[in-house]
Amino acid sequence: QKQTDMEYVGLDGKILGWRFDNKLYTYAYWYPANQNNANNLTIEGPDTIANGGTVNSVSITNPAASCVPNTKTCKTTITFAGVNNGDVTGYLKFNNYRAVGDIFNISRDLEAGFASGTVRSGFWIEHVDNGRYQQYYDYTQGTLYSNLGPSITGGGTTTAQDAIDLASSSFKLSLNSHITNFQPYIEYEWKPIANLSITPGFKYESFSRDHDGPVNQTTLQPVAFSKTYTASLPFLAARYRVSPELTVYAQASKGFLAPTVSAYYVLNFNASSIAPEQTTNYQAGAVFKNNMFTASADVYQITAINFPITTTYSDGSTIYQNAGTARYQGIEVEGTYAIGKTLGGVADGLAIYASGALSNAKFIAGPNNGLSVPNAPRYTAAGGLIYDDGRFFGSLLHKVTGDQYGSGGQVAPSATVNPTLNQIGAWNTTDLVFGIRSDVLKQMGIGEKAEFKVGVSDIFDNRNIVDISGAPKTLTASDAANPLTYTFQAGRVIYAGMKVEF
């Protein structure tokens, strides 16, 4: 069970020729009490529990900072003699997430002849607090693992760290995380001549992550670190209205992505040489619209340096590293044609829709040079019918996602590695939705407009593979030491929903 809330206070207006808008907001999700995580219940069998057996591998021999990847000296095993063969086990779960932020924008039109335009500025600031822990639990005995007689055995030398590990031995994780994100910006939309606007701008980003707790996720080691990443992000956009129906545009910008928190769920996060991903982005396109037809097309190129990858060693230790430079290139088109209007008003609101994209995503520098980037389909396509006459609405759309490599990306072929093991074939889904809008509730004095809809996702109940995690390291996917994990389409889903405006 999870609960959420979201609140904001908005203020907008105009002072001395300046327009402003400000929203102070907060949102949260939390579990109202310790939750039994039923999805993770497992019946421990003889393979893992034999007269009380191994529950977890725990790093206790050396501090995380001095642990050497790919060595058994990093790990010592905690066993729980009280966990009996056949006991049903799982864990209790607590999570409390709260974000507080503010979004402020201000703008003003300037009449200055050739230099006329609109200046805009503002900022986004947000702070997040997240406390969470998970504790292993024996449901058969109704007891936390820490009360079942833990002891330390196995691969390393016992140290003063033992007391910490024994005290926290029932924890799968126990963490407090804090994020502060600050992004101010300024831009000027210059309008030198009619129908043309040129907008240079600049944004600064500061992203801080504080991460501390007695039991880090995955490693089970104490953790305490603080990282701040910053970036200067210029951008430039130009738009020209060729005619009342046709507009062309071009854009260039810098992008920034802070490292994932998973980069610090490792035994030695100092060995993770991961740096923020930075992108250089270009896009150009055109938009056409009249009372019968709308269409758009664009081409783009995104070059990303410090592209992150993971390396997992035979002892299970993992580090994050930057894989060099990746480049995404592609073309996208879409259009909607109002066929209802060509039928003499018989089917007003009926339109035909189609879209498609071709893309190429490969590493162009670094150790993976020439290989395909993970989770980047070579093409996508969609098409179908859309209907909306103001009262009734609906759509029947077919979507295709092209072939791609799983989250491990393409690997180089060799005499011992089959690179196609995590290659995902094209998959598709057909979705139907139908709805009606009404003011019947307003007539009854309850709210304003009401909308009701029903739908079917994946009508034909396809169960294709949509992701493969892990990277091939052998010639066969059945290699137990290097397993691949498959994710499939969920299959047919039937749903209904209602929305009421007040």
LOPASE-50565 format. One record per residue (C-alpha): residue number from 1; residue in one letter; chain; x, y, z. Coordinates in steps of 0.02 Angstrom, whole numbers. Example, Ala and Ser with C-alpha at 12.3 -4.5 7.8 and 13.67 -1.06 7.14 Angstrom:
BEGIN
NODE pos code unit   east  north     up
NODE   1    A    A    615   -225    390
NODE   2    S    A    684    -53    357
***
This chain:
BEGIN
NODE pos code unit   east  north     up
NODE   1    Q    A      0      0      0
NODE   2    K    A     64    172    -45
NODE   3    Q    A     -9    343    -10
NODE   4    T    A     27    509    -96
NODE   5    D    A    -12    693    -83
NODE   6    M    A     21    847   -189
NODE   7    E    A    -13   1029   -148
NODE   8    Y    A     38   1196   -223
NODE   9    V    A      7   1381   -202
NODE  10    G    A      9   1483   -363
NODE  11    L    A     30   1670   -382
NODE  12    D    A     31   1762   -549
NODE  13    G    A      7   1940   -605
NODE  14    K    A     88   2094   -680
NODE  15    I    A    191   2231   -597
NODE  16    L    A    270   2380   -686
NODE  17    G    A    257   2293   -854
NODE  18    W    A    331   2128   -792
NODE  19    R    A    226   1970   -798
NODE  20    F    A    264   1842   -664
NODE  21    D    A    208   1669   -611
NODE  22    N    A    261   1576   -455
NODE  23    K    A    214   1404   -390
NODE  24    L    A    269   1341   -220
NODE  25    Y    A    234   1155   -212
NODE  26    T    A    259    994   -117
NODE  27    Y    A    224    814   -157
NODE  28    A    A    257    651    -67
NODE  29    Y    A    232    464    -63
NODE  30    W    A    247    352     87
NODE  31    Y    A    195    188    163
NODE  32    P    A     79    222    310
NODE  33    A    A    161     84    411
NODE  34    N    A    288    -57    394
NODE  35    Q    A    229   -152    242
NODE  36    N    A    241   -339    212
NODE  37    N    A    311   -349     36
NODE  38    A    A    209   -495    -29
NODE  39    N    A    287   -487   -202
NODE  40    N    A    453   -540   -128
NODE  41    L    A    396   -689    -25
NODE  42    T    A    499   -842    -65
NODE  43    I    A    495  -1018      3
NODE  44    E    A    675  -1058     44
NODE  45    G    A    716  -1233    -13
NODE  46    P    A    858  -1356     21
NODE  47    D    A    970  -1274   -110
NODE  48    T    A    989  -1118     -5
NODE  49    I    A    933  -1170    169
NODE  50    A    A   1012  -1327    239
NODE  51    N    A    999  -1340    428
NODE  52    G    A    998  -1150    433
NODE  53    G    A   1084  -1074    284
NODE  54    T    A   1154   -923    196
NODE  55    V    A   1038   -775    180
NODE  56    N    A   1156   -639    116
NODE  57    S    A   1334   -605     66
NODE  58    V    A   1393   -459    173
NODE  59    S    A   1550   -355    150
NODE  60    I    A   1631   -342    321
NODE  61    T    A   1816   -382    301
NODE  62    N    A   1873   -212    236
NODE  63    P    A   1797    -38    230
NODE  64    A    A   1708    -11     66
NODE  65    A    A   1838    116      9
NODE  66    S    A   1980    -11     17
NODE  67    C    A   1887   -159    -55
NODE  68    V    A   1965   -222   -217
NODE  69    P    A   1839   -273   -350
NODE  70    N    A   1846   -453   -412
NODE  71    T    A   1919   -520   -249
NODE  72    K    A   1837   -630   -120
NODE  73    T    A   1920   -532     20
NODE  74    C    A   1780   -405      6
NODE  75    K    A   1650   -526     70
NODE  76    T    A   1609   -627    223
NODE  77    T    A   1447   -722    247
NODE  78    I    A   1318   -697    382
NODE  79    T    A   1214   -851    418
NODE  80    F    A   1055   -868    520
NODE  81    A    A   1040  -1032    611
NODE  82    G    A    859   -995    657
NODE  83    V    A    795   -991    478
NODE  84    N    A    727  -1166    453
NODE  85    N    A    717  -1264    292
NODE  86    G    A    548  -1225    213
NODE  87    D    A    514  -1063    308
NODE  88    V    A    423   -930    208
NODE  89    T    A    531   -774    206
NODE  90    G    A    520   -597    140
NODE  91    Y    A    548   -423    209
NODE  92    L    A    461   -276    290
NODE  93    K    A    468   -112    197
NODE  94    F    A    465     72    246
NODE  95    N    A    483    219    127
NODE  96    N    A    449    404    153
NODE  97    Y    A    482    527      9
NODE  98    R    A    446    714     17
NODE  99    A    A    491    849   -109
NODE 100    V    A    471   1037    -83
NODE 101    G    A    505   1159   -223
NODE 102    D    A    470   1323   -307
NODE 103    I    A    454   1371   -491
NODE 104    F    A    466   1557   -532
NODE 105    N    A    455   1639   -703
NODE 106    I    A    457   1823   -752
NODE 107    S    A    448   1903   -924
NODE 108    R    A    429   2071  -1011
NODE 109    D    A    401   2129  -1190
NODE 110    L    A    523   2259  -1251
NODE 111    E    A    482   2379  -1393
NODE 112    A    A    651   2434  -1459
NODE 113    G    A    638   2434  -1649
NODE 114    F    A    757   2308  -1726
NODE 115    A    A    803   2245  -1550
NODE 116    S    A    621   2213  -1498
NODE 117    G    A    579   2051  -1413
NODE 118    T    A    535   1967  -1249
NODE 119    V    A    652   1938  -1103
NODE 120    R    A    617   1791   -988
NODE 121    S    A    701   1732   -830
NODE 122    G    A    667   1625   -679
NODE 123    F    A    722   1474   -580
NODE 124    W    A    673   1303   -517
NODE 125    I    A    731   1246   -346
NODE 126    E    A    684   1084   -260
NODE 127    H    A    739    987   -106
NODE 128    V    A    699    803    -78
NODE 129    D    A    710    699     81
NODE 130    N    A    693    511     70
NODE 131    G    A    708    391    217
NODE 132    R    A    687    206    187
NODE 133    Y    A    731     37    255
NODE 134    Q    A    690   -145    223
NODE 135    Q    A    710   -286    351
NODE 136    Y    A    714   -471    313
NODE 137    Y    A    576   -567    400
NODE 138    D    A    535   -750    432
NODE 139    Y    A    346   -757    411
NODE 140    T    A    337   -936    473
NODE 141    Q    A    411   -888    641
NODE 142    G    A    349   -707    641
NODE 143    T    A    524   -642    680
NODE 144    L    A    654   -527    604
NODE 145    Y    A    812   -614    548
NODE 146    S    A    916   -522    678
NODE 147    N    A    822   -618    813
NODE 148    L    A    860   -788    736
NODE 149    G    A   1038   -810    798
NODE 150    P    A   1151   -731    665
NODE 151    S    A   1334   -777    657
NODE 152    I    A   1478   -728    543
NODE 153    T    A   1569   -861    445
NODE 154    G    A   1661   -884    282
NODE 155    G    A   1773   -786    167
NODE 156    G    A   1859   -650    269
NODE 157    T    A   1940   -606    433
NODE 158    T    A   1826   -550    574
NODE 159    T    A   1848   -366    618
NODE 160    A    A   1775   -231    728
NODE 161    Q    A   1649   -206    588
NODE 162    D    A   1566   -369    646
NODE 163    A    A   1468   -280    783
NODE 164    I    A   1390   -164    655
NODE 165    D    A   1346   -306    538
NODE 166    L    A   1268   -412    675
NODE 167    A    A   1166   -265    739
NODE 168    S    A   1099   -228    565
NODE 169    S    A   1094   -406    500
NODE 170    S    A    906   -405    472
NODE 171    F    A    918   -254    356
NODE 172    K    A    913   -269    169
NODE 173    L    A    945    -82    168
NODE 174    S    A    933     69    284
NODE 175    L    A    961    238    202
NODE 176    N    A    929    423    210
NODE 177    S    A    947    518     46
NODE 178    H    A    934    704     12
NODE 179    I    A    934    795   -156
NODE 180    T    A    944    983   -190
NODE 181    N    A    920   1043   -368
NODE 182    F    A    938   1226   -420
NODE 183    Q    A    915   1287   -600
NODE 184    P    A    909   1474   -641
NODE 185    Y    A    893   1530   -823
NODE 186    I    A    879   1684   -935
NODE 187    E    A    832   1700  -1119
NODE 188    Y    A    788   1835  -1244
NODE 189    E    A    666   1801  -1386
NODE 190    W    A    727   1926  -1516
NODE 191    K    A    604   1973  -1655
NODE 192    P    A    707   2072  -1782
NODE 193    I    A    579   2057  -1923
NODE 194    A    A    401   1997  -1943
NODE 195    N    A    375   1809  -1923
NODE 196    L    A    554   1777  -1863
NODE 197    S    A    611   1747  -1684
NODE 198    I    A    786   1704  -1625
NODE 199    T    A    805   1650  -1443
NODE 200    P    A    975   1634  -1360
NODE 201    G    A    976   1581  -1178
NODE 202    F    A   1076   1512  -1035
NODE 203    K    A   1036   1395   -890
NODE 204    Y    A   1144   1347   -743
NODE 205    E    A   1117   1185   -649
NODE 206    S    A   1177   1131   -477
NODE 207    F    A   1128    956   -421
NODE 208    S    A   1179    894   -247
NODE 209    R    A   1154    720   -178
NODE 210    D    A   1182    672      5
NODE 211    H    A   1173    487     42
NODE 212    D    A   1199    412    213
NODE 213    G    A   1144    263    314
NODE 214    P    A   1203    114    414
NODE 215    V    A   1160    -12    276
NODE 216    N    A   1188     40     96
NODE 217    Q    A   1082    -41    -38
NODE 218    T    A   1164   -196   -117
NODE 219    T    A   1328   -187    -19
NODE 220    L    A   1253   -186    158
NODE 221    Q    A   1399    -75    211
NODE 222    P    A   1384     90    306
NODE 223    V    A   1383    235    184
NODE 224    A    A   1406    424    194
NODE 225    F    A   1443    534     44
NODE 226    S    A   1397    702    -27
NODE 227    K    A   1416    751   -210
NODE 228    T    A   1376    912   -303
NODE 229    Y    A   1373    919   -492
NODE 230    T    A   1360   1082   -590
NODE 231    A    A   1341   1128   -772
NODE 232    S    A   1326   1282   -883
NODE 233    L    A   1196   1251  -1018
NODE 234    P    A   1180   1375  -1163
NODE 235    F    A   1045   1356  -1295
NODE 236    L    A    990   1440  -1456
NODE 237    A    A    827   1424  -1552
NODE 238    A    A    760   1505  -1711
NODE 239    R    A    585   1499  -1783
NODE 240    Y    A    518   1571  -1946
NODE 241    R    A    337   1575  -2000
NODE 242    V    A    345   1547  -2188
NODE 243    S    A    156   1563  -2208
NODE 244    P    A      2   1556  -2097
NODE 245    E    A      9   1366  -2117
NODE 246    L    A    195   1327  -2114
NODE 247    T    A    330   1360  -1983
NODE 248    V    A    511   1302  -1987
NODE 249    Y    A    629   1297  -1839
NODE 250    A    A    803   1248  -1781
NODE 251    Q    A    875   1221  -1607
NODE 252    A    A   1043   1190  -1524
NODE 253    S    A   1077   1159  -1340
NODE 254    K    A   1189   1082  -1210
NODE 255    G    A   1120    948  -1092
NODE 256    F    A   1170    874   -925
NODE 257    L    A   1125    718   -825
NODE 258    A    A   1191    686   -650
NODE 259    P    A   1252    508   -613
NODE 260    T    A   1121    385   -554
NODE 261    V    A   1114    347   -369
NODE 262    S    A   1145    164   -415
NODE 263    A    A   1327    213   -448
NODE 264    Y    A   1346    223   -259
NODE 265    Y    A   1262     56   -220
NODE 266    V    A   1433    -24   -242
NODE 267    L    A   1570    -86   -125
NODE 268    N    A   1692     48   -177
NODE 269    F    A   1604    197   -251
NODE 270    N    A   1771    287   -261
NODE 271    A    A   1817    161   -396
NODE 272    S    A   1664    213   -495
NODE 273    S    A   1742    338   -613
NODE 274    I    A   1571    396   -670
NODE 275    A    A   1553    580   -714
NODE 276    P    A   1396    676   -765
NODE 277    E    A   1335    637   -940
NODE 278    Q    A   1340    790  -1053
NODE 279    T    A   1255    810  -1220
NODE 280    T    A   1263    924  -1371
NODE 281    N    A   1094    928  -1458
NODE 282    Y    A   1038    988  -1630
NODE 283    Q    A    865    981  -1706
NODE 284    A    A    782   1058  -1858
NODE 285    G    A    606   1035  -1920
NODE 286    A    A    444   1102  -1991
NODE 287    V    A    262   1109  -1935
NODE 288    F    A    113   1124  -2052
NODE 289    K    A    -67   1153  -1999
NODE 290    N    A   -230   1198  -2083
NODE 291    N    A   -412   1153  -2050
NODE 292    M    A   -393    981  -2131
NODE 293    F    A   -215    924  -2104
NODE 294    T    A    -77    940  -1974
NODE 295    A    A     97    871  -1999
NODE 296    S    A    271    889  -1927
NODE 297    A    A    444    823  -1969
NODE 298    D    A    615    843  -1893
NODE 299    V    A    792    779  -1896
NODE 300    Y    A    903    774  -1742
NODE 301    Q    A   1075    730  -1677
NODE 302    I    A   1122    706  -1494
NODE 303    T    A   1304    674  -1446
NODE 304    A    A   1327    613  -1267
NODE 305    I    A   1497    607  -1182
NODE 306    N    A   1527    513  -1018
NODE 307    F    A   1396    384  -1068
NODE 308    P    A   1377    272   -913
NODE 309    I    A   1397     83   -911
NODE 310    T    A   1417    -46   -772
NODE 311    T    A   1548   -181   -750
NODE 312    T    A   1507   -330   -640
NODE 313    Y    A   1647   -445   -582
NODE 314    S    A   1640   -632   -546
NODE 315    D    A   1622   -603   -358
NODE 316    G    A   1466   -497   -387
NODE 317    S    A   1549   -328   -355
NODE 318    T    A   1500   -190   -475
NODE 319    I    A   1573    -22   -526
NODE 320    Y    A   1504    113   -641
NODE 321    Q    A   1614    187   -776
NODE 322    N    A   1598    305   -923
NODE 323    A    A   1596    214  -1088
NODE 324    G    A   1652    357  -1198
NODE 325    T    A   1542    448  -1322
NODE 326    A    A   1375    394  -1395
NODE 327    R    A   1281    476  -1538
NODE 328    Y    A   1095    470  -1575
NODE 329    Q    A   1033    522  -1748
NODE 330    G    A    862    511  -1824
NODE 331    I    A    715    576  -1922
NODE 332    E    A    536    586  -1861
NODE 333    V    A    372    622  -1954
NODE 334    E    A    190    623  -1902
NODE 335    G    A     26    684  -1973
NODE 336    T    A   -161    688  -1943
NODE 337    Y    A   -291    709  -2080
NODE 338    A    A   -472    752  -2043
NODE 339    I    A   -558    629  -2158
NODE 340    G    A   -726    666  -2077
NODE 341    K    A   -733    836  -2159
NODE 342    T    A   -716    759  -2332
NODE 343    L    A   -874    657  -2303
NODE 344    G    A   -991    806  -2302
NODE 345    G    A  -1002    820  -2114
NODE 346    V    A  -1065    641  -2093
NODE 347    A    A   -915    596  -1985
NODE 348    D    A   -854    762  -1917
NODE 349    G    A   -719    727  -1789
NODE 350    L    A   -648    574  -1876
NODE 351    A    A   -463    581  -1922
NODE 352    I    A   -328    464  -1979
NODE 353    Y    A   -159    471  -1891
NODE 354    A    A     13    405  -1936
NODE 355    S    A    189    429  -1870
NODE 356    G    A    359    351  -1895
NODE 357    A    A    540    371  -1847
NODE 358    L    A    708    302  -1902
NODE 359    S    A    854    312  -1781
NODE 360    N    A   1034    261  -1764
NODE 361    A    A   1119    255  -1593
NODE 362    K    A   1299    198  -1581
NODE 363    F    A   1456    231  -1481
NODE 364    I    A   1577    336  -1582
NODE 365    A    A   1723    338  -1458
NODE 366    G    A   1783    238  -1309
NODE 367    P    A   1792     51  -1273
NODE 368    N    A   1624     16  -1357
NODE 369    N    A   1663    113  -1516
NODE 370    G    A   1550     55  -1659
NODE 371    L    A   1429    -44  -1548
NODE 372    S    A   1244     -5  -1527
NODE 373    V    A   1182     94  -1377
NODE 374    P    A   1062      0  -1260
NODE 375    N    A    872     21  -1268
NODE 376    A    A    874    120  -1432
NODE 377    P    A    751     49  -1561
NODE 378    R    A    803     65  -1743
NODE 379    Y    A    629    124  -1790
NODE 380    T    A    455    158  -1722
NODE 381    A    A    288    174  -1809
NODE 382    A    A    107    206  -1763
NODE 383    G    A    -55    228  -1855
NODE 384    G    A   -243    220  -1838
NODE 385    L    A   -405    314  -1819
NODE 386    I    A   -448    455  -1698
NODE 387    Y    A   -624    521  -1666
NODE 388    D    A   -680    673  -1566
NODE 389    D    A   -839    772  -1598
NODE 390    G    A   -840    861  -1430
NODE 391    R    A   -958    737  -1348
NODE 392    F    A   -895    567  -1404
NODE 393    F    A   -711    526  -1424
NODE 394    G    A   -603    374  -1455
NODE 395    S    A   -456    300  -1547
NODE 396    L    A   -393    138  -1621
NODE 397    L    A   -203    142  -1637
NODE 398    H    A    -73     13  -1683
NODE 399    K    A    107     45  -1624
NODE 400    V    A    267    -43  -1673
NODE 401    T    A    434    -31  -1582
NODE 402    G    A    582    -88  -1685
NODE 403    D    A    724   -205  -1640
NODE 404    Q    A    854   -149  -1513
NODE 405    Y    A    980   -211  -1387
NODE 406    G    A    936   -234  -1204
NODE 407    S    A    998   -130  -1058
NODE 408    G    A   1172   -207  -1071
NODE 409    G    A   1192   -142  -1249
NODE 410    Q    A   1277   -229  -1393
NODE 411    V    A   1434   -326  -1351
NODE 412    A    A   1576   -366  -1470
NODE 413    P    A   1570   -541  -1545
NODE 414    S    A   1708   -665  -1505
NODE 415    A    A   1742   -850  -1500
NODE 416    T    A   1663   -858  -1326
NODE 417    V    A   1527   -724  -1335
NODE 418    N    A   1366   -722  -1438
NODE 419    P    A   1319   -536  -1457
NODE 420    T    A   1141   -575  -1514
NODE 421    L    A   1085   -650  -1348
NODE 422    N    A   1015   -485  -1285
NODE 423    Q    A    951   -423  -1453
NODE 424    I    A    764   -386  -1442
NODE 425    G    A    653   -410  -1593
NODE 426    A    A    519   -287  -1647
NODE 427    W    A    359   -291  -1545
NODE 428    N    A    188   -211  -1564
NODE 429    T    A     27   -168  -1474
NODE 430    T    A   -148   -118  -1530
NODE 431    D    A   -248     -6  -1413
NODE 432    L    A   -432     46  -1413
NODE 433    V    A   -516    180  -1310
NODE 434    F    A   -693    252  -1315
NODE 435    G    A   -770    388  -1208
NODE 436    I    A   -910    514  -1184
NODE 437    R    A   -916    690  -1109
NODE 438    S    A  -1071    755  -1023
NODE 439    D    A  -1135    899   -917
NODE 440    V    A  -1267    790   -833
NODE 441    L    A  -1180    807   -664
NODE 442    K    A  -1178    996   -683
NODE 443    Q    A  -1365    991   -713
NODE 444    M    A  -1379    894   -550
NODE 445    G    A  -1274   1026   -460
NODE 446    I    A  -1122    912   -443
NODE 447    G    A   -964    985   -520
NODE 448    E    A   -944   1041   -700
NODE 449    K    A   -900    930   -848
NODE 450    A    A   -886    743   -829
NODE 451    E    A   -792    621   -939
NODE 452    F    A   -805    431   -941
NODE 453    K    A   -698    313  -1044
NODE 454    V    A   -663    128  -1066
NODE 455    G    A   -517     51  -1156
NODE 456    V    A   -420   -104  -1201
NODE 457    S    A   -230   -101  -1209
NODE 458    D    A   -141   -235  -1310
NODE 459    I    A   -302   -302  -1386
NODE 460    F    A   -218   -455  -1460
NODE 461    D    A   -134   -502  -1296
NODE 462    N    A     44   -498  -1363
NODE 463    R    A    178   -557  -1241
NODE 464    N    A    336   -511  -1334
NODE 465    I    A    503   -476  -1252
NODE 466    V    A    524   -288  -1224
NODE 467    D    A    687   -285  -1124
NODE 468    I    A    834   -397  -1080
NODE 469    S    A    945   -346   -936
NODE 470    G    A   1122   -408   -917
NODE 471    A    A   1258   -419  -1048
NODE 472    P    A   1301   -580  -1143
NODE 473    K    A   1465   -656  -1084
NODE 474    T    A   1452   -828  -1162
NODE 475    L    A   1383   -916  -1315
NODE 476    T    A   1222   -967  -1227
NODE 477    A    A   1089   -873  -1128
NODE 478    S    A   1073  -1019  -1007
NODE 479    D    A   1243   -988   -927
NODE 480    A    A   1203   -989   -741
NODE 481    A    A   1352   -880   -694
NODE 482    N    A   1298   -739   -810
NODE 483    P    A   1108   -745   -820
NODE 484    L    A   1002   -631   -928
NODE 485    T    A    835   -565   -862
NODE 486    Y    A    688   -548   -982
NODE 487    T    A    544   -425   -972
NODE 488    F    A    385   -459  -1071
NODE 489    Q    A    232   -359  -1123
NODE 490    A    A    100   -362   -989
NODE 491    G    A    -32   -430  -1107
NODE 492    R    A   -212   -372  -1128
NODE 493    V    A   -275   -243  -1003
NODE 494    I    A   -456   -184   -992
NODE 495    Y    A   -487    -24   -896
NODE 496    A    A   -615    112   -862
NODE 497    G    A   -599    287   -792
NODE 498    M    A   -701    440   -748
NODE 499    K    A   -648    622   -730
NODE 500    V    A   -756    758   -652
NODE 501    E    A   -710    943   -658
NODE 502    F    A   -759   1054   -512
***
